[in-house]
Amino acid sequence: MDQHYLTPLFAPSSIAVFAGNPELRESDPAYRDAKNLYEALTAQRYAGKFNFLDVDTTEGRLADLINTGADLALVALPPHKVMAALEVAGRIRCKAALIISTGITAEQASELRAVARRNNMFLMGPNSRGFQRPHLGLNSSIVGPIAEKGPLALVSQSGALTSALLDWARPNKVGFSTVISLGPHTAVDMAQTLDFLAADPQTHSIVVYLEGIKNARNFMSALRAAAIAKPVVVLKAGRKQAGNVAARTHSAAIVGSDEVFDAALRRGGAVRIRSFTELFSAVQCLASRYRPVGKRLAIITNGGGPGVLAADRANDIGLELGHLSDTTINALKPKLLPQASLVDLMDLTEDASAEHFLEALRAAASDPGIDGVLTIHTPKIGADMEGVATAIAQERPKFSKPLISCVMGDASVHEARGILNNAGIPTFRSPEAAVGAFGNIASYYHNQKLLQQTPPPLTHLAKPDVEGARMLLEGVLAERRQILTEMESKALLSAFHIPVTQTILARSATEAMMLASQLGFPVALKIDSPDIAHKSDVNGVALNIMNAVGVRDVFEEMMENVARKMPKARINGVSVQRMARHNRGRELYIGVVTDEPFGPVIAFGAGGTMVELYDDRAMELPPLNQFLARHMIERSRVSATLDAWRGATPVNRESLEQVLLRVSEMVCELPQLREMDINPIIVDEDGAVAVDARIVVGNTLATARPYQHLSILPYPAQFEQQWPLPGGGHYIVRPIHPDDAEMLQELVRGLKPESRYNRFVSALTELSPNMLSKFTLIDYDREMALVAILTEKHVEEDGSVTETQRIVGSARYVTNPDSSTCEFSLLVADDMSGKGMGSRLMRSIMDVAREKGLSEIIGLVLTNNSNMLKLMRALGFTIKAYPDDPDFRLVTHQL
């Protein structure tokens, strides 16, 4: 149970190869892939066992083969023979299969997947180009010679791109732990592959080429799990506009699927790159195993012009120039040439020697105001380019920050560039490319902050009227309508405490005049119809009406215009509202659109009647918290106008953040919500108010689980409980979140060695940073961890009382690949032993697993851990011997 479920596929100990008759491989073009696969497999030494089979002559040997078995079946045959080979692989009990054969249709692929499921095989392909595992000496691919060993993993949905990248990697000294070319129609998909690479100890960074995904929840779950453990860089192809042709709201018109994918990757903690060229740059940086901690880049150059180009590019992509402190400058200046400049750039001048570069590098390494360094060297007659490169290369092992180099030129710098490449320093030919590479990897640090946000579905603001909102939507849907009227839309916003302008419906001109007089002039009139999405398109909006006569005339004219332009539209009347008067208020826009496949997305930007033309939008996947809401506002262009601007006072940003949080609540709690515009929402120093809103809804499955419509599951606050302690006091049991890392570490450190060994089967004394991230930053969809929190009071020397919290127990489960069973673990502080906490935590985690629809919970317990086995018996677990290791017992319980 300690091995990943895809180990038989990607790290097999024995392989059955179905590649046909060797004589046919030589003469028949249909066996070209089989011939290439055979050559790839045998070109290097593989520690496992090969068994080459011909499906036409296998039947008589089935008895022997069944006894032998194999972890992996490799199939490289013409399409008409693939099914028979897969059937044989199932009969000889292969645990996984890879089908490299091409030309197989989607219908045939579906039949192959059915065969694999029936035989409990993990299936990669068909139409895959295979994979490579260089550290195993295994090249089960047709993408070229086996790659050099290295810490980088590549998983691609394009075989051609995989081949091109491998061809580039060898001369550029880039090595790989794993290379996977998935291909279309594969059963083992991108999400499962990422899940394997996240757990693979040979892999330190992951590069992904992606053309599309099938299940957003699975993809986001796997991506977040991988990005927690190691940097992930994604090149996404197919940037196109969302396919909503008949858009009914501004949101659907302006939000494109590619932008949504951008938002998803940010929340997934990954870095997105946008070109094949950038992919090479990112690969170089990841292969160097850099972990940037910020975006302040210092530029060391022997030429002012290239340095300025680098600085301009840094500004374009949102990086900051790293500046040396005054103390560092004063210490460095005497070691450089007199004409050297340390203002903004570190311009060492064209006569700078290797020693000058070295001193500047060491200064940048020790200065806390610098997160990474770019060295730029331009050729000069008589300059010792190789000497500079050698000095930088020798300093590399001592350099803890990201170090990138740009060597400009060609013929005269070939040797220097080779020295830097051999030292593992990413080296580029232009300043812009080098800065872009650092920018892509620096985004990893920023997106990790987004990854660590785990908001609950409901904020800590006043509780919304969720039931009232649901009843409103059910009433609309019961009338077989999808578009809410303005009155209904504002009622829905009010249920979630979003401030709206007072709006009253008038059904006649006389009623409109009376209402306007009561509200106070000036007023706005708007047509109220469930059939009209954009009121201004039919002259259904009139603003700044100053008197009752004007109200009467506008009402009558508006009704005539609408009747003429949309004669079949149902007209409820005309809404009357007082004009919103704000002191230099800013008109903004907040929207929601439902993306395929990521679900609801929240958008923010400049508002008004020309919202599409402004093209200003920032997007986030729900749920939001204050950090995410603030980050979203800051990413928009209109954010620059929200502070003091052209004589206007700063707006109340907190009120704007609260509206975004309320919209997040609406999206989480109302799966019927499909699209929404709040446009404009006017914000000034006093607060925010929604002036107009349009909402589109749709039916949902009655059987859908809560928050199933979201691609990122919210923090499951509903599982928080309070339990009494024997002898008085209580403790809280709640789901874990990232802020618990320090308390969890203290729990592990405080355990007795025996207790730590029983839980981790290791002599560790504390959790590594990777383990801490893995245990505290979890995807609540695939796993759950409950912690017991004890609040303790301490009397200080001055008599004051302080409170501290500590984790005194933890129970977790991880869902198995079959999606019906899960594996658990349990840990309780030694001073809490015997107080019933272990039993309570286990019952609670089993309740969560049961609610998630899981059918069985299983675990491994050391045979000599008598206390744990006693607890398992008391809870009704079945205890059996574990056939793979006599030191453990397998404990199971039906849920």
PyMOL commands that set and color helices and strands:
alter all, ss='L'
color gray80, all
select helices_A, chain A and resi 7-10+22-27+29-42+55-57+59-68+79-91+106-118+134-136+159-169+190-199+216-229+250-254+257-267+276-287+304-316+326-335+354-366+385-398+411-422+431-451+466-478+486-495+509-519+535-538+548-565+611-614+626-635+637-641+653-669+717-719+738-749+753-760+769-776+830-832+837-851+866-874
alter helices_A, ss='H'
color red, helices_A
select strands_A, chain A and resi 14-18+49-53+72-75+96-99+122-124+130-133+138-141+149-156+176-181+205-210+232-236+271-273+296-301+320-321+346-347+372-377+403-407+427-428+503-506+523-528+541-545+573-578+586-595+599-606+618-620+673-684+687-690+693-697+721-724+730-735+783-795+801-815+821-828+856-862+878-881+888-894
alter strands_A, ss='S'
color yellow, strands_A
deselect
rebuild
show_as cartoon
